[in-house]
Amino acid sequence: MSQRLEQPPSRLSRLRQAVAEHPPPGPTRRGFWRSPLRGPWLTSVFGSVLLAGIIVVFVTGLLSYAAYNPDLGSNDKTPGAGPLGFYLFDWPTNPSWLYRVTQGLHVTVGIVLIPVLLGKLWSVIPKLFTWPPVRSLAHALERLSLLLLVGGVVFEFVTGLANIQYWYVFPGSFYSLHFYGAWVFIAAFVVHVAFKLPVVVRSLRSRSWREELRTDTAHTVPEPPDDHELVSPNPAAATISRRGALALVGGGSALLFVVTAGQSFGGVLRRTALLAPRFTDPSDGPNGFQVNKTADALGLTEGAQDPGWRLQVRGAEAMTFDRDQLLGLPQHTAALPIACVEGWSTSAQAWAGVRLADLAQLAGVPAPVSVFVESLQESGFGTTTLRGNQVLDPDSLLALRVNGADLSLDHGFPARVIVPNNPGVHNTKWVTRLTFEA
């Protein structure tokens, strides 16, 4: 019987082995990361919270996109969405507070998750410096998915925070960047969850919650060595317990909730929304509630005050109204909130004006498919298109007054659109023309 002679390792194999066994000094060496808290259990706790929270943020984000009716006219701020708009549907007008709740959850949950996200990234940071960076094709694909996952979540949170603080430093449209970035991230997130969910379940079962919450710093010890390279091979003495780490992250999330949630949900928390860009009301009185952009900031003050202002209504018939003529038409009052994509909202205000359905009837379009709304504002969201169901809702108004007083300039004088369950930016102010399409 012949015996196969073992071939000596090639020069390339020896080089690979030498590189793997001698990482450069610094974070690529496992001994660099010495916290005794890191391990599969703590990572899985943070991951479980992120899993639930990100699902809420993603679903409410999809609903926010649908609420903009992007398939209508000039509403599409994400051109070329194609198959990514597969779920779009006719956005309803009832309940009138639905967008306020969904967008409030989107922004508030996203902000509350920031400490959890930072905790999760801290717990897995040794994985980001794995040495050698690429061990095989399969390992390269895994690293690429990790890059998309971490890069995607950081990108989405940073752009979202910048938007709600009106800090527009993006290299393009926030809507397009945030929309496409969300799909890239969620694709990597789904793949990551599919591979890691069994590990998370095993890790959570490996330790007792009750025991971890009872263990103080003096008795905190590292988790057993793992295959995921999270547990330090040379841990330092604990300076905080896992209970303390969870309390630190949870406390940070609770604090962010208290100082931001009031902008969306009002009540007592409205007074504590210190970090919200719309923390204070601009004035007292009937018009004393939030605005996004003022007439003066947009250079519209003179045009909105022009006594020659007229509203043009177009359809099968064409007509023009001045403000007194509009006030002479049948008036209707509706109690409706305003909610904006940035997360802030108002409580319900008593809006009074002419029903859009009545104006459509006068224009000879009793069953409109849509209405194209134009404003004195020429840039940004100076135009919008509303669906037929929005036009025909009995609470959809061309508002002339609010809370018993004429609209202020900042709230859209001489006339503005107000529609139930409509994103605030589509409740167009300073309206000049309504074009109804049959």
Contacts in CASP RR format, 6 or more apart in sequence:
PFRMAT RR
TARGET T0000
AUTHOR 0000-0000-0000
METHOD contacts of the structure
MODEL  1
MSQRLEQPPSRLSRLRQAVAEHPPPGPTRRGFWRSPLRGPWLTSVFGSVL
LAGIIVVFVTGLLSYAAYNPDLGSNDKTPGAGPLGFYLFDWPTNPSWLYR
VTQGLHVTVGIVLIPVLLGKLWSVIPKLFTWPPVRSLAHALERLSLLLLV
GGVVFEFVTGLANIQYWYVFPGSFYSLHFYGAWVFIAAFVVHVAFKLPVV
VRSLRSRSWREELRTDTAHTVPEPPDDHELVSPNPAAATISRRGALALVG
GGSALLFVVTAGQSFGGVLRRTALLAPRFTDPSDGPNGFQVNKTADALGL
TEGAQDPGWRLQVRGAEAMTFDRDQLLGLPQHTAALPIACVEGWSTSAQA
WAGVRLADLAQLAGVPAPVSVFVESLQESGFGTTTLRGNQVLDPDSLLAL
RVNGADLSLDHGFPARVIVPNNPGVHNTKWVTRLTFEA
9 17 0 8 1.000
16 132 0 8 1.000
19 132 0 8 1.000
20 131 0 8 1.000
20 132 0 8 1.000
20 135 0 8 1.000
23 29 0 8 1.000
23 131 0 8 1.000
23 132 0 8 1.000
24 131 0 8 1.000
26 32 0 8 1.000
27 33 0 8 1.000
27 125 0 8 1.000
27 126 0 8 1.000
27 129 0 8 1.000
28 129 0 8 1.000
28 130 0 8 1.000
28 131 0 8 1.000
29 131 0 8 1.000
30 126 0 8 1.000
30 229 0 8 1.000
30 232 0 8 1.000
30 233 0 8 1.000
31 232 0 8 1.000
31 233 0 8 1.000
31 234 0 8 1.000
32 126 0 8 1.000
32 129 0 8 1.000
33 125 0 8 1.000
33 126 0 8 1.000
33 232 0 8 1.000
34 232 0 8 1.000
34 234 0 8 1.000
34 235 0 8 1.000
34 236 0 8 1.000
35 232 0 8 1.000
35 235 0 8 1.000
35 236 0 8 1.000
36 220 0 8 1.000
36 221 0 8 1.000
36 222 0 8 1.000
36 232 0 8 1.000
36 235 0 8 1.000
36 236 0 8 1.000
36 237 0 8 1.000
36 238 0 8 1.000
37 123 0 8 1.000
37 220 0 8 1.000
37 222 0 8 1.000
37 238 0 8 1.000
37 240 0 8 1.000
37 242 0 8 1.000
37 245 0 8 1.000
38 123 0 8 1.000
38 126 0 8 1.000
38 223 0 8 1.000
38 230 0 8 1.000
38 231 0 8 1.000
38 232 0 8 1.000
39 123 0 8 1.000
39 203 0 8 1.000
39 222 0 8 1.000
39 223 0 8 1.000
39 226 0 8 1.000
39 228 0 8 1.000
39 230 0 8 1.000
39 231 0 8 1.000
40 199 0 8 1.000
40 202 0 8 1.000
40 203 0 8 1.000
40 206 0 8 1.000
40 223 0 8 1.000
40 226 0 8 1.000
40 228 0 8 1.000
40 230 0 8 1.000
40 231 0 8 1.000
41 203 0 8 1.000
41 204 0 8 1.000
41 206 0 8 1.000
41 207 0 8 1.000
41 212 0 8 1.000
41 223 0 8 1.000
41 242 0 8 1.000
42 123 0 8 1.000
42 223 0 8 1.000
42 242 0 8 1.000
42 245 0 8 1.000
43 120 0 8 1.000
43 123 0 8 1.000
43 124 0 8 1.000
43 203 0 8 1.000
43 230 0 8 1.000
44 199 0 8 1.000
44 200 0 8 1.000
44 203 0 8 1.000
44 204 0 8 1.000
45 204 0 8 1.000
45 246 0 8 1.000
46 116 0 8 1.000
46 119 0 8 1.000
46 120 0 8 1.000
46 123 0 8 1.000
46 249 0 8 1.000
47 116 0 8 1.000
47 120 0 8 1.000
47 200 0 8 1.000
48 200 0 8 1.000
48 204 0 8 1.000
49 113 0 8 1.000
49 116 0 8 1.000
50 113 0 8 1.000
50 116 0 8 1.000
50 117 0 8 1.000
50 120 0 8 1.000
51 193 0 8 1.000
53 109 0 8 1.000
53 110 0 8 1.000
53 113 0 8 1.000
54 113 0 8 1.000
54 153 0 8 1.000
54 189 0 8 1.000
56 105 0 8 1.000
56 106 0 8 1.000
56 109 0 8 1.000
57 106 0 8 1.000
57 109 0 8 1.000
57 110 0 8 1.000
57 113 0 8 1.000
58 182 0 8 1.000
58 186 0 8 1.000
60 102 0 8 1.000
60 103 0 8 1.000
60 104 0 8 1.000
60 105 0 8 1.000
60 106 0 8 1.000
60 109 0 8 1.000
61 102 0 8 1.000
61 106 0 8 1.000
61 182 0 8 1.000
62 87 0 8 1.000
63 99 0 8 1.000
63 102 0 8 1.000
63 106 0 8 1.000
64 99 0 8 1.000
64 102 0 8 1.000
64 103 0 8 1.000
64 106 0 8 1.000
64 341 0 8 1.000
64 423 0 8 1.000
65 78 0 8 1.000
65 85 0 8 1.000
65 88 0 8 1.000
65 179 0 8 1.000
66 87 0 8 1.000
66 88 0 8 1.000
66 89 0 8 1.000
66 91 0 8 1.000
67 91 0 8 1.000
67 99 0 8 1.000
67 102 0 8 1.000
67 103 0 8 1.000
67 421 0 8 1.000
67 422 0 8 1.000
67 423 0 8 1.000
68 75 0 8 1.000
68 77 0 8 1.000
68 423 0 8 1.000
68 426 0 8 1.000
69 75 0 8 1.000
69 91 0 8 1.000
69 385 0 8 1.000
69 386 0 8 1.000
69 387 0 8 1.000
69 426 0 8 1.000
70 76 0 8 1.000
70 77 0 8 1.000
70 78 0 8 1.000
70 81 0 8 1.000
70 85 0 8 1.000
70 88 0 8 1.000
71 88 0 8 1.000
72 370 0 8 1.000
72 385 0 8 1.000
72 386 0 8 1.000
72 387 0 8 1.000
73 370 0 8 1.000
73 372 0 8 1.000
73 385 0 8 1.000
74 372 0 8 1.000
74 383 0 8 1.000
74 384 0 8 1.000
74 385 0 8 1.000
75 384 0 8 1.000
75 385 0 8 1.000
75 426 0 8 1.000
77 173 0 8 1.000
77 175 0 8 1.000
77 176 0 8 1.000
78 173 0 8 1.000
78 175 0 8 1.000
78 176 0 8 1.000
78 179 0 8 1.000
78 180 0 8 1.000
79 176 0 8 1.000
81 179 0 8 1.000
84 179 0 8 1.000
84 180 0 8 1.000
84 183 0 8 1.000
90 387 0 8 1.000
90 389 0 8 1.000
91 387 0 8 1.000
91 390 0 8 1.000
91 421 0 8 1.000
91 422 0 8 1.000
92 98 0 8 1.000
92 389 0 8 1.000
92 421 0 8 1.000
93 389 0 8 1.000
93 390 0 8 1.000
93 393 0 8 1.000
93 395 0 8 1.000
93 396 0 8 1.000
93 419 0 8 1.000
93 420 0 8 1.000
93 421 0 8 1.000
93 422 0 8 1.000
94 393 0 8 1.000
94 420 0 8 1.000
94 421 0 8 1.000
95 420 0 8 1.000
95 421 0 8 1.000
96 336 0 8 1.000
96 337 0 8 1.000
96 348 0 8 1.000
96 395 0 8 1.000
96 420 0 8 1.000
96 421 0 8 1.000
97 337 0 8 1.000
97 348 0 8 1.000
97 421 0 8 1.000
98 421 0 8 1.000
99 339 0 8 1.000
99 421 0 8 1.000
99 422 0 8 1.000
99 423 0 8 1.000
100 264 0 8 1.000
100 337 0 8 1.000
100 339 0 8 1.000
100 345 0 8 1.000
103 264 0 8 1.000
103 339 0 8 1.000
103 340 0 8 1.000
103 341 0 8 1.000
103 343 0 8 1.000
103 345 0 8 1.000
103 423 0 8 1.000
104 264 0 8 1.000
104 265 0 8 1.000
104 339 0 8 1.000
104 343 0 8 1.000
104 345 0 8 1.000
105 264 0 8 1.000
106 343 0 8 1.000
107 164 0 8 1.000
107 260 0 8 1.000
107 264 0 8 1.000
107 342 0 8 1.000
107 343 0 8 1.000
108 257 0 8 1.000
108 260 0 8 1.000
108 261 0 8 1.000
108 264 0 8 1.000
108 265 0 8 1.000
108 343 0 8 1.000
110 157 0 8 1.000
111 161 0 8 1.000
111 256 0 8 1.000
111 257 0 8 1.000
111 260 0 8 1.000
112 253 0 8 1.000
112 256 0 8 1.000
112 257 0 8 1.000
113 157 0 8 1.000
113 253 0 8 1.000
114 157 0 8 1.000
114 253 0 8 1.000
114 256 0 8 1.000
115 248 0 8 1.000
115 249 0 8 1.000
115 250 0 8 1.000
115 251 0 8 1.000
115 252 0 8 1.000
115 253 0 8 1.000
115 256 0 8 1.000
116 249 0 8 1.000
116 250 0 8 1.000
116 253 0 8 1.000
117 153 0 8 1.000
117 157 0 8 1.000
118 249 0 8 1.000
119 245 0 8 1.000
119 249 0 8 1.000
121 150 0 8 1.000
123 230 0 8 1.000
124 230 0 8 1.000
126 229 0 8 1.000
126 230 0 8 1.000
126 232 0 8 1.000
127 146 0 8 1.000
127 228 0 8 1.000
127 229 0 8 1.000
127 230 0 8 1.000
128 146 0 8 1.000
128 150 0 8 1.000
130 143 0 8 1.000
130 229 0 8 1.000
133 143 0 8 1.000
134 140 0 8 1.000
134 143 0 8 1.000
145 188 0 8 1.000
145 191 0 8 1.000
145 192 0 8 1.000
146 192 0 8 1.000
148 184 0 8 1.000
148 185 0 8 1.000
148 187 0 8 1.000
148 188 0 8 1.000
149 185 0 8 1.000
149 188 0 8 1.000
149 189 0 8 1.000
149 192 0 8 1.000
151 185 0 8 1.000
152 181 0 8 1.000
152 184 0 8 1.000
152 185 0 8 1.000
152 188 0 8 1.000
153 185 0 8 1.000
153 189 0 8 1.000
155 181 0 8 1.000
155 185 0 8 1.000
156 178 0 8 1.000
156 181 0 8 1.000
156 182 0 8 1.000
156 185 0 8 1.000
159 170 0 8 1.000
159 174 0 8 1.000
159 177 0 8 1.000
159 178 0 8 1.000
160 174 0 8 1.000
160 178 0 8 1.000
162 168 0 8 1.000
162 169 0 8 1.000
162 170 0 8 1.000
162 174 0 8 1.000
163 174 0 8 1.000
163 178 0 8 1.000
163 341 0 8 1.000
163 342 0 8 1.000
164 277 0 8 1.000
164 342 0 8 1.000
164 343 0 8 1.000
165 277 0 8 1.000
166 277 0 8 1.000
166 342 0 8 1.000
168 174 0 8 1.000
170 177 0 8 1.000
171 177 0 8 1.000
199 228 0 8 1.000
206 223 0 8 1.000
207 223 0 8 1.000
212 242 0 8 1.000
212 243 0 8 1.000
213 243 0 8 1.000
213 246 0 8 1.000
214 243 0 8 1.000
215 241 0 8 1.000
215 242 0 8 1.000
215 243 0 8 1.000
216 241 0 8 1.000
216 243 0 8 1.000
217 238 0 8 1.000
217 239 0 8 1.000
217 240 0 8 1.000
217 241 0 8 1.000
217 244 0 8 1.000
218 238 0 8 1.000
219 241 0 8 1.000
220 238 0 8 1.000
220 240 0 8 1.000
220 241 0 8 1.000
220 242 0 8 1.000
221 238 0 8 1.000
222 231 0 8 1.000
222 232 0 8 1.000
222 235 0 8 1.000
223 230 0 8 1.000
223 231 0 8 1.000
224 231 0 8 1.000
225 231 0 8 1.000
225 233 0 8 1.000
240 248 0 8 1.000
256 275 0 8 1.000
258 269 0 8 1.000
258 272 0 8 1.000
259 272 0 8 1.000
259 273 0 8 1.000
259 274 0 8 1.000
259 275 0 8 1.000
259 276 0 8 1.000
260 273 0 8 1.000
260 275 0 8 1.000
260 276 0 8 1.000
261 269 0 8 1.000
261 273 0 8 1.000
262 269 0 8 1.000
262 270 0 8 1.000
262 272 0 8 1.000
262 273 0 8 1.000
262 276 0 8 1.000
263 270 0 8 1.000
263 273 0 8 1.000
263 276 0 8 1.000
263 277 0 8 1.000
263 278 0 8 1.000
263 279 0 8 1.000
263 343 0 8 1.000
263 344 0 8 1.000
263 345 0 8 1.000
264 339 0 8 1.000
264 343 0 8 1.000
264 344 0 8 1.000
264 345 0 8 1.000
265 345 0 8 1.000
266 273 0 8 1.000
266 345 0 8 1.000
266 347 0 8 1.000
273 279 0 8 1.000
276 344 0 8 1.000
277 342 0 8 1.000
277 344 0 8 1.000
278 290 0 8 1.000
278 292 0 8 1.000
278 342 0 8 1.000
278 344 0 8 1.000
281 288 0 8 1.000
281 289 0 8 1.000
281 290 0 8 1.000
282 288 0 8 1.000
282 289 0 8 1.000
282 290 0 8 1.000
282 291 0 8 1.000
282 410 0 8 1.000
285 403 0 8 1.000
285 405 0 8 1.000
286 402 0 8 1.000
286 403 0 8 1.000
286 404 0 8 1.000
286 405 0 8 1.000
287 402 0 8 1.000
287 403 0 8 1.000
287 405 0 8 1.000
287 407 0 8 1.000
287 408 0 8 1.000
287 410 0 8 1.000
287 411 0 8 1.000
289 338 0 8 1.000
289 346 0 8 1.000
289 347 0 8 1.000
289 349 0 8 1.000
290 338 0 8 1.000
290 344 0 8 1.000
290 345 0 8 1.000
290 346 0 8 1.000
291 410 0 8 1.000
291 411 0 8 1.000
292 340 0 8 1.000
292 342 0 8 1.000
292 424 0 8 1.000
292 425 0 8 1.000
294 409 0 8 1.000
294 410 0 8 1.000
295 301 0 8 1.000
295 304 0 8 1.000
295 409 0 8 1.000
295 410 0 8 1.000
295 412 0 8 1.000
295 413 0 8 1.000
295 430 0 8 1.000
296 409 0 8 1.000
298 377 0 8 1.000
298 379 0 8 1.000
300 376 0 8 1.000
300 377 0 8 1.000
300 409 0 8 1.000
300 430 0 8 1.000
301 409 0 8 1.000
303 309 0 8 1.000
303 376 0 8 1.000
303 430 0 8 1.000
304 376 0 8 1.000
304 409 0 8 1.000
304 412 0 8 1.000
304 413 0 8 1.000
304 414 0 8 1.000
304 430 0 8 1.000
305 409 0 8 1.000
305 413 0 8 1.000
308 322 0 8 1.000
309 322 0 8 1.000
309 323 0 8 1.000
309 414 0 8 1.000
309 432 0 8 1.000
310 320 0 8 1.000
310 321 0 8 1.000
310 322 0 8 1.000
310 432 0 8 1.000
311 320 0 8 1.000
311 321 0 8 1.000
311 322 0 8 1.000
311 323 0 8 1.000
311 326 0 8 1.000
311 398 0 8 1.000
311 415 0 8 1.000
311 431 0 8 1.000
311 432 0 8 1.000
311 433 0 8 1.000
311 434 0 8 1.000
312 318 0 8 1.000
312 319 0 8 1.000
312 320 0 8 1.000
312 432 0 8 1.000
312 433 0 8 1.000
312 434 0 8 1.000
313 319 0 8 1.000
313 320 0 8 1.000
313 321 0 8 1.000
313 359 0 8 1.000
313 362 0 8 1.000
313 363 0 8 1.000
313 433 0 8 1.000
313 434 0 8 1.000
313 436 0 8 1.000
314 363 0 8 1.000
314 433 0 8 1.000
314 434 0 8 1.000
314 435 0 8 1.000
314 436 0 8 1.000
315 363 0 8 1.000
315 364 0 8 1.000
315 365 0 8 1.000
315 435 0 8 1.000
315 436 0 8 1.000
315 437 0 8 1.000
315 438 0 8 1.000
316 363 0 8 1.000
316 364 0 8 1.000
316 365 0 8 1.000
316 438 0 8 1.000
317 362 0 8 1.000
317 363 0 8 1.000
317 364 0 8 1.000
318 363 0 8 1.000
319 362 0 8 1.000
319 363 0 8 1.000
321 329 0 8 1.000
323 400 0 8 1.000
323 414 0 8 1.000
323 415 0 8 1.000
326 353 0 8 1.000
326 354 0 8 1.000
326 398 0 8 1.000
326 400 0 8 1.000
326 415 0 8 1.000
327 400 0 8 1.000
329 354 0 8 1.000
329 358 0 8 1.000
330 354 0 8 1.000
330 355 0 8 1.000
330 358 0 8 1.000
331 352 0 8 1.000
331 353 0 8 1.000
331 354 0 8 1.000
331 400 0 8 1.000
332 352 0 8 1.000
332 353 0 8 1.000
332 354 0 8 1.000
332 355 0 8 1.000
332 394 0 8 1.000
332 395 0 8 1.000
332 397 0 8 1.000
333 350 0 8 1.000
333 351 0 8 1.000
333 352 0 8 1.000
333 353 0 8 1.000
334 350 0 8 1.000
334 351 0 8 1.000
334 394 0 8 1.000
334 395 0 8 1.000
334 397 0 8 1.000
334 418 0 8 1.000
334 420 0 8 1.000
335 348 0 8 1.000
335 349 0 8 1.000
335 350 0 8 1.000
335 351 0 8 1.000
336 348 0 8 1.000
336 349 0 8 1.000
336 351 0 8 1.000
336 395 0 8 1.000
336 418 0 8 1.000
336 419 0 8 1.000
336 420 0 8 1.000
337 345 0 8 1.000
337 346 0 8 1.000
337 347 0 8 1.000
337 348 0 8 1.000
337 349 0 8 1.000
338 345 0 8 1.000
338 346 0 8 1.000
338 349 0 8 1.000
338 418 0 8 1.000
338 424 0 8 1.000
338 427 0 8 1.000
339 345 0 8 1.000
339 346 0 8 1.000
339 423 0 8 1.000
339 424 0 8 1.000
340 423 0 8 1.000
340 424 0 8 1.000
340 425 0 8 1.000
341 423 0 8 1.000
341 424 0 8 1.000
341 425 0 8 1.000
349 402 0 8 1.000
349 403 0 8 1.000
350 402 0 8 1.000
350 403 0 8 1.000
350 404 0 8 1.000
351 397 0 8 1.000
351 399 0 8 1.000
351 401 0 8 1.000
351 402 0 8 1.000
351 418 0 8 1.000
352 397 0 8 1.000
352 399 0 8 1.000
352 400 0 8 1.000
352 401 0 8 1.000
352 402 0 8 1.000
352 404 0 8 1.000
353 397 0 8 1.000
353 398 0 8 1.000
353 399 0 8 1.000
353 400 0 8 1.000
353 401 0 8 1.000
354 397 0 8 1.000
354 398 0 8 1.000
354 400 0 8 1.000
355 394 0 8 1.000
355 396 0 8 1.000
355 397 0 8 1.000
355 398 0 8 1.000
356 371 0 8 1.000
356 386 0 8 1.000
356 390 0 8 1.000
356 391 0 8 1.000
356 392 0 8 1.000
356 396 0 8 1.000
356 397 0 8 1.000
356 398 0 8 1.000
356 417 0 8 1.000
356 419 0 8 1.000
356 434 0 8 1.000
357 391 0 8 1.000
357 392 0 8 1.000
357 393 0 8 1.000
357 394 0 8 1.000
357 396 0 8 1.000
359 398 0 8 1.000
359 434 0 8 1.000
359 436 0 8 1.000
360 366 0 8 1.000
360 368 0 8 1.000
360 371 0 8 1.000
360 391 0 8 1.000
360 392 0 8 1.000
360 436 0 8 1.000
363 434 0 8 1.000
363 436 0 8 1.000
364 436 0 8 1.000
365 436 0 8 1.000
365 437 0 8 1.000
365 438 0 8 1.000
367 392 0 8 1.000
367 438 0 8 1.000
368 388 0 8 1.000
368 391 0 8 1.000
368 392 0 8 1.000
368 436 0 8 1.000
368 437 0 8 1.000
368 438 0 8 1.000
369 387 0 8 1.000
369 388 0 8 1.000
369 437 0 8 1.000
369 438 0 8 1.000
370 385 0 8 1.000
370 386 0 8 1.000
370 387 0 8 1.000
370 388 0 8 1.000
370 391 0 8 1.000
370 436 0 8 1.000
370 437 0 8 1.000
371 385 0 8 1.000
371 386 0 8 1.000
371 388 0 8 1.000
371 391 0 8 1.000
371 434 0 8 1.000
371 435 0 8 1.000
371 436 0 8 1.000
371 437 0 8 1.000
372 383 0 8 1.000
372 384 0 8 1.000
372 385 0 8 1.000
372 433 0 8 1.000
372 434 0 8 1.000
372 435 0 8 1.000
372 437 0 8 1.000
373 383 0 8 1.000
373 384 0 8 1.000
373 385 0 8 1.000
373 386 0 8 1.000
373 417 0 8 1.000
373 428 0 8 1.000
373 431 0 8 1.000
373 433 0 8 1.000
373 434 0 8 1.000
374 382 0 8 1.000
374 383 0 8 1.000
374 428 0 8 1.000
374 431 0 8 1.000
374 432 0 8 1.000
374 433 0 8 1.000
374 434 0 8 1.000
374 435 0 8 1.000
375 382 0 8 1.000
375 383 0 8 1.000
375 428 0 8 1.000
375 429 0 8 1.000
375 430 0 8 1.000
375 431 0 8 1.000
375 432 0 8 1.000
376 430 0 8 1.000
376 432 0 8 1.000
377 428 0 8 1.000
377 429 0 8 1.000
377 430 0 8 1.000
381 425 0 8 1.000
381 426 0 8 1.000
381 428 0 8 1.000
382 428 0 8 1.000
383 428 0 8 1.000
384 417 0 8 1.000
384 425 0 8 1.000
384 426 0 8 1.000
384 428 0 8 1.000
386 396 0 8 1.000
386 417 0 8 1.000
386 419 0 8 1.000
386 422 0 8 1.000
386 426 0 8 1.000
390 396 0 8 1.000
390 419 0 8 1.000
390 422 0 8 1.000
391 436 0 8 1.000
393 419 0 8 1.000
393 420 0 8 1.000
395 419 0 8 1.000
395 420 0 8 1.000
396 417 0 8 1.000
396 418 0 8 1.000
396 419 0 8 1.000
396 420 0 8 1.000
397 417 0 8 1.000
397 418 0 8 1.000
397 419 0 8 1.000
398 415 0 8 1.000
398 416 0 8 1.000
398 417 0 8 1.000
398 431 0 8 1.000
398 434 0 8 1.000
399 407 0 8 1.000
399 415 0 8 1.000
399 416 0 8 1.000
399 417 0 8 1.000
399 418 0 8 1.000
400 406 0 8 1.000
400 407 0 8 1.000
400 414 0 8 1.000
400 415 0 8 1.000
401 407 0 8 1.000
402 411 0 8 1.000
406 413 0 8 1.000
407 413 0 8 1.000
407 414 0 8 1.000
407 415 0 8 1.000
407 416 0 8 1.000
411 429 0 8 1.000
412 429 0 8 1.000
412 430 0 8 1.000
413 430 0 8 1.000
414 430 0 8 1.000
415 430 0 8 1.000
415 431 0 8 1.000
416 427 0 8 1.000
416 428 0 8 1.000
416 429 0 8 1.000
416 430 0 8 1.000
416 431 0 8 1.000
417 426 0 8 1.000
417 427 0 8 1.000
417 428 0 8 1.000
417 429 0 8 1.000
417 431 0 8 1.000
418 427 0 8 1.000
419 426 0 8 1.000
419 427 0 8 1.000
END
